[in-house]
């Protein structure tokens, strides 16, 4: 079966850098969408793709094993380099084997199959919301607009081991297989993607149209698409959407150069290649939506910061309520709750009981010389016991303070 391939990536309208990396070398097609900060995401996706390519070239190991090795490479770099600690990436892979396609998948990048005009999502998102859909807690419609739809529960590189979904399919002539990052499918509905793939039969044009429409819808993330068209015949035809070069790959021919992040759009934006489909809603302006996205992110960051402060304050308050000590209040021995210190002018303690014992008399005894700094106790009972010992020691030294009220 002959395969015609088009692939491209774009920075989008909001991000400062492109954290997507892909490879499109017959028979290996894969994309990785990195996460973990500006540098971390780019490093994670690049390591995953480079490791996958290198191991695939050896011809050893199954496809899931290669993905697990890529996971280990990203994880080990994350552990050894504090600058990218905690980074991770999605990884969706398709390998052509004769008339079959093997897929391996981790994360929320997707593989779609268009057959007879119907689009079907082949992979399953490894997200919190998708798990809620699977367990019947949400509907598919609710999941599409859920605020936590991008929270991943399975990622390459975050843990030393990762579970890998493995699938196999037998394409038919006329089928189209689309691999894409969430920068595409978050911006465009499945119906929108299906319309473009049905209307634009040239794969280069289809890929450009997908990226252009995702940008027109807001382009809030990096956008990557790899489109494989299956036809009768042998070999694979690779198409570079930037240079419009065409290379027919036959069995035994050398592979084309790997296409990495930035092939399209690193110096600009992909422009729409045609009018919207009849009946489609007007495309929203990218700039106002991008501004709303930035304000939403700022508001979320502020809310998280406030929540952290509140949680820290409550935790500190609970901790202080378990601390006791004996110290000095208004020149007298007293029992305090909290810690004998202050932070930013705020006392971390308060008086519970103020005795009639003169603090000066107690501090005259060597044992209680540091009373002004506080004598810590494990609980209230121990604090009361310390006060009683002070009374007894003063009495033994000839001082007879009045009993406590």
C-alpha positions as CSV (number, residue, x, y, z in Angstrom):
1,X,0.0,0.0,0.0
2,X,1.3,3.5,-0.9
3,X,1.3,6.2,1.8
4,X,1.4,9.9,1.2
5,X,2.5,11.9,4.3
6,X,2.3,15.5,5.2
7,X,3.5,16.9,8.6
8,X,4.0,20.3,10.2
9,X,4.2,22.1,13.6
10,X,3.3,25.6,14.6
11,X,4.1,27.7,17.7
12,X,0.5,28.9,17.9
13,X,-0.8,32.4,19.0
14,X,0.1,32.5,22.7
15,X,3.2,30.4,23.5
16,X,6.7,31.9,23.4
17,X,8.3,28.6,22.2
18,X,7.4,25.3,20.6
19,X,7.5,22.3,22.9
20,X,6.2,19.9,20.3
21,X,8.7,17.6,18.4
22,X,7.8,15.1,15.7
23,X,9.4,12.6,13.3
24,X,8.0,11.6,10.0
25,X,10.3,9.0,8.5
26,X,8.7,6.0,6.8
27,X,7.9,3.7,8.5
28,X,8.1,5.7,11.8
29,X,5.8,8.5,12.5
30,X,5.5,10.0,16.0
31,X,4.8,13.2,17.9
32,X,5.6,14.4,21.4
33,X,4.0,17.3,23.2
34,X,6.3,18.4,26.1
35,X,5.4,19.9,29.4
36,X,7.3,21.3,32.4
37,X,8.1,24.9,31.7
38,X,9.5,26.6,28.6
39,X,12.8,24.6,28.6
40,X,11.6,21.4,30.3
41,X,8.8,20.7,27.8
42,X,11.1,21.2,24.8
43,X,13.8,19.0,26.3
44,X,11.4,16.2,27.2
45,X,9.7,16.0,23.8
46,X,13.1,16.1,22.0
47,X,14.7,13.4,24.2
48,X,11.6,11.2,23.8
49,X,11.6,11.4,20.0
50,X,15.4,11.1,19.6
51,X,15.5,8.0,21.9
52,X,12.6,6.5,20.0
53,X,14.4,7.1,16.6
54,X,17.7,5.7,17.8
55,X,16.2,2.5,19.3
56,X,13.8,2.0,16.4
57,X,16.8,2.0,14.0
58,X,18.4,-0.9,15.8
59,X,15.3,-3.1,15.0
60,X,15.3,-4.5,18.6
61,X,12.4,-4.5,21.0
62,X,8.7,-4.1,20.6
63,X,7.0,-0.7,20.1
64,X,5.8,-0.4,23.7
65,X,9.3,-1.4,24.9
66,X,10.8,1.5,22.8
67,X,8.3,3.9,24.4
68,X,9.2,2.7,27.9
69,X,12.9,3.2,27.1
70,X,12.1,6.8,25.9
71,X,10.2,7.3,29.2
72,X,13.3,6.1,31.1
73,X,15.6,8.5,29.2
74,X,13.3,11.5,29.9
75,X,13.0,10.5,33.6
76,X,16.7,10.0,34.1
77,X,17.4,13.4,32.6
78,X,14.8,15.0,34.8
79,X,16.3,13.4,37.9
80,X,19.9,14.5,37.0
81,X,19.2,18.1,35.8
82,X,17.4,20.4,38.3
83,X,16.7,22.9,35.5
84,X,14.2,20.4,34.0
85,X,13.1,18.5,37.0
86,X,9.6,17.2,36.8
87,X,9.4,17.6,33.0
88,X,7.3,15.1,30.9
89,X,5.8,14.6,27.5
90,X,3.0,12.9,25.6
91,X,4.1,10.4,23.0
92,X,1.9,9.0,20.2
93,X,3.6,6.7,17.7
94,X,2.5,4.9,14.4
95,X,4.7,2.4,12.6
96,X,3.9,1.0,9.2
97,X,4.4,-2.8,8.9
98,X,3.3,-4.0,5.5
99,X,-0.4,-3.5,5.3
100,X,-0.8,-2.9,9.0
101,X,-0.2,0.0,11.3
102,X,1.0,-0.4,14.9
103,X,0.4,2.4,17.4
104,X,1.7,3.1,20.9
105,X,0.3,5.9,23.0
106,X,0.8,7.8,26.3
107,X,-0.9,11.1,27.1
108,X,-3.5,13.3,25.4
109,X,-2.1,13.7,21.9
110,X,-4.4,11.8,19.6
111,X,-4.6,9.5,16.6
112,X,-7.7,9.8,14.4
113,X,-8.9,7.6,11.6
114,X,-11.0,9.1,8.8
115,X,-12.8,6.3,6.9
116,X,-15.7,6.7,4.5
117,X,-16.2,10.3,5.6
118,X,-16.5,9.3,9.3
119,X,-13.8,10.4,11.9
120,X,-13.0,8.1,14.8
121,X,-10.6,8.8,17.6
122,X,-8.3,5.7,17.8
123,X,-6.4,6.5,20.9
124,X,-7.8,7.2,24.4
125,X,-6.7,10.4,26.3
126,X,-4.9,9.7,29.5
127,X,-6.6,12.5,31.4
128,X,-8.5,12.9,34.6
129,X,-11.7,13.9,32.7
130,X,-11.5,10.9,30.3
131,X,-11.3,8.6,33.3
132,X,-14.4,10.3,34.7
133,X,-16.1,9.7,31.4
134,X,-15.1,6.0,31.4
135,X,-16.4,5.6,34.9
136,X,-19.7,7.3,34.0
137,X,-19.2,10.4,36.0
138,X,-19.2,12.7,33.0
139,X,-20.6,12.6,29.5
140,X,-18.5,13.2,26.4
141,X,-20.2,16.6,25.9
142,X,-19.4,17.6,29.5
143,X,-15.8,16.4,29.1
144,X,-15.2,18.7,26.1
145,X,-15.7,21.8,28.2
146,X,-14.6,20.6,31.6
147,X,-12.0,23.0,33.2
148,X,-9.8,20.1,34.1
149,X,-9.8,18.3,30.7
150,X,-6.0,18.8,30.3
151,X,-4.9,17.3,33.6
152,X,-2.9,14.2,32.6
153,X,-2.8,11.0,34.7
154,X,-0.2,9.3,32.5
155,X,2.9,11.0,31.0
156,X,6.2,9.9,29.6
157,X,9.1,10.8,31.9
158,X,7.4,11.7,35.2
159,X,7.8,8.2,36.7
160,X,10.5,5.6,36.2
161,X,8.0,3.3,34.5
162,X,4.9,4.0,32.4
163,X,2.0,2.0,31.0
164,X,1.8,2.1,27.2
165,X,-1.4,1.7,25.2
166,X,-0.7,-0.6,22.1
167,X,-3.1,-0.8,19.2
168,X,-3.1,-2.3,15.7
169,X,-5.1,-1.5,12.7
170,X,-5.3,-2.5,9.0
171,X,-5.9,0.6,6.9
172,X,-7.9,0.5,3.6
173,X,-7.2,2.5,0.5
174,X,-8.8,6.0,1.0
175,X,-8.2,6.0,4.8
176,X,-6.5,9.0,6.4
177,X,-4.7,8.6,9.7
178,X,-4.1,11.9,11.7
179,X,-1.7,12.2,14.6
180,X,-2.0,15.6,16.4
181,X,-1.2,17.3,19.6
182,X,-3.8,18.8,21.9
183,X,-3.0,22.3,20.5
184,X,-5.1,21.1,17.5
185,X,-7.9,19.0,19.0
186,X,-8.5,21.4,21.9
187,X,-9.1,24.2,19.4
188,X,-11.2,22.3,16.8
189,X,-14.1,19.9,17.4
190,X,-14.0,16.4,15.9
191,X,-16.7,17.6,13.4
192,X,-14.5,20.5,12.3
193,X,-11.5,18.2,11.8
194,X,-13.6,15.7,9.9
195,X,-14.9,18.5,7.6
196,X,-11.4,19.6,6.7
197,X,-10.1,16.1,6.1
198,X,-13.0,15.4,3.9
199,X,-12.9,18.6,1.9
200,X,-9.1,19.0,1.5
201,X,-7.9,15.9,-0.4
202,X,-4.4,17.1,-0.8
203,X,-2.6,16.2,2.5
204,X,-0.3,19.3,2.5
205,X,-3.4,21.5,2.1
206,X,-5.3,19.6,4.8
207,X,-2.4,20.0,7.3
208,X,-2.1,23.7,6.6
209,X,-5.8,24.2,6.9
210,X,-6.0,22.3,10.2
211,X,-3.2,24.4,11.7
212,X,-4.6,27.7,10.3
213,X,-8.0,27.0,11.7
214,X,-6.6,26.1,15.1
215,X,-4.8,29.4,15.1
216,X,-7.9,31.2,14.0
217,X,-9.7,29.6,17.0
218,X,-7.2,31.0,19.5
219,X,-4.0,29.0,19.0
220,X,-3.5,28.8,22.8
221,X,-0.9,25.9,22.5
222,X,1.6,24.6,20.0
223,X,0.0,22.8,17.1
224,X,1.4,19.7,15.4
225,X,-0.2,17.4,12.8
226,X,1.0,14.4,10.9
227,X,-1.4,13.1,8.2
228,X,-1.0,9.7,6.5
229,X,-3.1,9.0,3.3
230,X,-3.3,5.4,2.3
231,X,-3.6,4.4,-1.4
232,X,-3.3,1.3,-3.6
233,X,0.3,0.6,-4.5
234,X,3.6,0.4,-2.8
235,X,6.0,2.8,-1.1
236,X,5.4,6.0,0.8
237,X,5.3,9.6,-0.5
238,X,6.6,12.1,2.0
239,X,5.5,15.8,1.6
240,X,7.1,18.7,3.3
241,X,4.5,21.5,3.7
242,X,7.2,24.2,3.9
243,X,9.2,23.5,0.7
244,X,6.5,21.6,-1.2
245,X,9.1,19.0,-2.2
246,X,7.9,15.5,-3.0
247,X,9.9,12.4,-2.5
248,X,8.6,8.9,-3.4
249,X,9.9,6.3,-1.0
250,X,10.1,2.8,-2.2
251,X,11.3,-0.2,-0.1
252,X,15.1,0.0,0.3
253,X,15.3,3.7,-0.5
254,X,17.1,5.9,2.1
255,X,14.8,7.7,4.5
256,X,14.3,11.4,4.3
257,X,15.6,13.7,7.0
258,X,13.7,13.8,10.3
259,X,11.3,16.8,10.6
260,X,11.6,18.3,14.0
261,X,9.8,21.0,15.9
262,X,9.7,24.3,14.0
263,X,9.4,23.0,10.4
264,X,6.5,25.4,9.9
265,X,5.7,28.5,11.7
266,X,8.9,29.1,13.7
267,X,9.3,32.4,12.0
268,X,5.6,33.2,11.4
269,X,2.1,31.8,11.3
270,X,0.4,29.3,9.0
271,X,-2.2,31.3,7.0
272,X,-5.7,30.0,6.2
273,X,-5.7,28.4,2.7
274,X,-9.4,28.7,1.9
275,X,-12.8,29.9,3.0
276,X,-14.6,28.3,5.9
277,X,-17.0,25.5,5.1
278,X,-20.6,26.5,4.2
279,X,-22.7,26.8,7.3
280,X,-19.6,27.0,9.6
281,X,-19.9,29.6,12.4
282,X,-17.7,32.8,12.0
283,X,-14.2,32.3,13.2
284,X,-13.5,34.1,16.4
285,X,-10.7,36.7,16.6
286,X,-7.5,35.1,17.9
287,X,-6.3,38.3,19.7
288,X,-9.3,38.8,22.0
289,X,-9.4,35.2,22.9
290,X,-5.6,35.1,23.6
291,X,-6.1,38.1,25.9
292,X,-8.9,36.3,27.7
293,X,-6.7,33.2,28.0
294,X,-3.9,35.3,29.5
295,X,-6.3,37.0,32.0
296,X,-7.7,33.6,32.9
297,X,-4.3,32.2,33.6
298,X,-3.4,35.2,35.7
299,X,-6.6,34.9,37.7
300,X,-5.9,31.2,38.2
301,X,-2.4,31.9,39.4
302,X,-3.7,34.5,41.9
303,X,-6.4,32.1,43.1
304,X,-3.8,29.3,43.6
305,X,-1.4,31.7,45.4
306,X,-4.3,32.8,47.8
307,X,-5.2,29.2,48.4
308,X,-1.6,28.3,49.2
309,X,-1.4,31.2,51.7
310,X,-4.7,30.2,53.4
311,X,-3.7,26.5,53.6
312,X,-0.3,27.5,55.1
313,X,-2.0,29.8,57.6
314,X,-4.4,27.2,58.7
315,X,-1.7,24.6,59.0
316,X,0.5,27.0,61.0
317,X,-2.4,27.7,63.3
318,X,-3.1,24.0,63.9
319,X,0.6,23.4,64.6
320,X,0.9,26.4,67.1
321,X,-2.1,25.1,69.0
322,X,-0.1,21.9,69.9
323,X,2.9,23.9,71.2
324,X,3.3,24.9,74.9
325,X,5.9,26.6,77.0
326,X,6.5,28.4,80.3
327,X,7.8,32.0,80.1
328,X,7.4,35.5,81.4
329,X,4.3,37.8,81.1
330,X,4.2,41.2,82.9
331,X,7.0,40.2,85.2
332,X,5.4,36.9,86.3
333,X,5.8,33.3,85.4
334,X,3.1,32.3,82.8
335,X,1.9,29.4,80.7
336,X,1.9,30.1,77.0
337,X,0.4,28.3,74.0
338,X,2.3,28.6,70.7
339,X,6.0,29.3,70.1
340,X,8.2,31.9,71.9
341,X,8.9,33.9,68.8
342,X,7.4,36.4,66.4
343,X,7.3,36.6,62.6
344,X,7.0,40.0,60.7
345,X,5.8,41.6,64.0
346,X,3.2,39.0,64.7
347,X,3.5,37.0,68.0
348,X,3.2,33.2,67.5
349,X,1.9,32.7,71.0
350,X,-0.6,33.8,73.6
351,X,-0.9,33.7,77.4
352,X,-3.1,30.9,78.8
353,X,-2.4,31.3,82.6
354,X,-0.4,34.1,84.3
355,X,0.7,33.0,87.8
356,X,1.6,35.2,90.8
357,X,5.2,33.9,90.8
358,X,7.6,36.8,90.3
359,X,9.7,36.0,87.2
360,X,12.7,37.8,88.7
361,X,12.8,35.3,91.7
362,X,12.5,32.3,89.4
363,X,15.3,33.6,87.1
364,X,17.5,34.1,90.1
365,X,17.8,30.3,90.3
366,X,20.3,28.9,87.8
367,X,17.8,26.3,86.6
368,X,15.4,28.9,85.3
369,X,17.8,31.5,84.1
370,X,16.5,31.2,80.5
371,X,12.9,31.5,81.5
372,X,12.6,34.7,79.4
373,X,13.3,32.7,76.3
374,X,10.7,30.1,77.2
375,X,10.9,26.6,78.6
376,X,9.1,24.3,76.1
377,X,6.7,21.6,77.2
378,X,5.0,18.7,75.3
379,X,1.5,19.7,76.4
380,X,-0.5,21.7,78.9
381,X,0.0,19.2,81.7
382,X,3.7,19.3,81.4
383,X,3.7,23.1,81.3
384,X,1.7,23.2,84.6
385,X,4.2,20.7,86.1
386,X,7.0,23.0,85.2
387,X,5.2,25.9,87.1
388,X,4.8,23.7,90.1
389,X,8.5,22.8,90.1
390,X,9.4,26.5,90.0
391,X,7.1,27.0,93.1
392,X,8.8,24.1,94.9
393,X,12.3,25.2,94.1
394,X,11.6,28.8,95.2
395,X,10.1,27.4,98.5
396,X,13.2,25.3,99.0
397,X,15.3,28.4,98.7
398,X,13.3,30.4,101.2
399,X,10.9,32.1,98.9
400,X,7.1,31.4,99.4
401,X,5.1,32.9,96.6
402,X,1.3,33.0,96.9
403,X,-0.4,29.9,95.6
404,X,-1.8,30.1,92.0
405,X,-5.5,31.2,91.8
